Amino acid sequence: MCLTASSEFNYLESWLVMLLTTYNNNPSNGLAQTISFYLNKLLCHDDINFCGDKRCEYLAMQRFWRWHGAKKITD
C-alpha cells in the first residue's frame, strides 16, 4: 500500500506514463533510455520508500527498459 506521495513523485509517474504511451506509438532506443532514466529518478526518490509494491514493479521495469534501450530497434 502506498501512502500519500508528493506532487513531484506523482508528476514523475505521470511523465513515465506519457513516455510509455509515446514509446508504444513510436519505439526508439533513445526513448527507451529516457524511460529508464525516469524509472531511476522514481527509484531514487524519497517517496519510493512509502510504496513497497511500486518499488518492486519499478525495479523490474528498470531492468527491462535498460536492456531495451541497449538493444537495436528493428522494424
N, C-alpha and C positions, 0 to 999 in steps of 0.2 A: 504494500500500500504506500502511496506517495503522499507525503504531507504537502501543504501549500508551497509551491515553488515560486521563486522570484520572477518578476516580469522579464528579466534578462534571460533566464533559463527557458521560460515559455517562448520568448522570441526566437531563441536558438532552435527550439524544437519546431516552431512554425517554419523557420527558414529551411530546416532539414526536410520537412515535408514538401516544400516547394521545390527543392533541389531534386528530390526523388521523383517527383512528378515530371519535372523537366527532363531528367535522365530517361524516364520511361518513353518519352516522345522523341528524344534526341540524344542517344547514348554517345558518350565520348570519354576518353581517358582522363582528360582534364576535369570533366565534371565528376567522374568517379573519385578523383583525387580531392576535389573540393568537398564532396560528401564525407570522405574520410577525415578531412581537416575539421569539419564541423562536428563530427562524431567525437573527435578527440577533444574539442572545446567543451562539449557536453560532459564527457567523462572526467575532465579536469575541473569542472565547475563545482563549487562547494555544495550546491543543492542536490547533486547526484547521490550524496550520502543519505538523503531522505527518501530516495527512490530505488530501493534494493532491486526490485523486479526490473526496472528500466535499465539499471546498470548492467545486468546480465545480458539483456537484449542488445544494448548499445555496444557492448564488448564483442558480441558475435557479429553484429553488423559491421563494426570497425574492421574486424579481421577480413570479412568478405570484401568490403569496399577497398581496403588496401590491396588485396590480391587483384581485384577487378581493375583498379587504377594502374596496376603494374603490367597487366597483360594488354596485348594489342587487340583493338576492336576490329572485327572483320564483318563485312556485310554479306 
